Amino acid sequence: MIDHAGINVGDWEKAKAFYDAAFAALGAKLLMVVPEQFTGGVKVGGYGREKPDFWLHEARDVGRGRHYAFVARNRAEVDAFHKAALAAGGKDNGAPGIRAHYHPDYYGAFVIDPDGNNVEAVCHKPE
């Protein structure tokens, strides 16, 4: 149902470095940066595999505590996402593993991004 979503980030370069690393592990990358003449001088960029699905918007007022879960194509991508996100400055919020209370095949990992958002990679496929 959701075509795309986005978050405000307080430090564009720090957030970009974090999401560049975390999304590379999921086969996604920064696909579009909107020219600043169309954004009022702030940085705005969209990440995805084929089209921009997740947007970063530079802002002074960032929202903490939001949760976003990103599709991993397999469990190895979940593991790689967690490792890359931690190496890029994220804070562990749940190591990769089965979350059977959600579903028997729910394999996810959680990281707090530089702005306090809870981001997750999840695979719903059996091993």
Secondary structure, 3 states (H helix, E strand, C coil): CCCCEEEEECCHHHHHHHHHHHHHCCCCEEEEECCHHHCCCCCEEEEECCCCCEEEEECCCCCCCCEEEEECCCHHHHHHHHHHHHHCCCEEEEEEEECCCCCCCCEEEEEECCCCCEEEEEECCCC
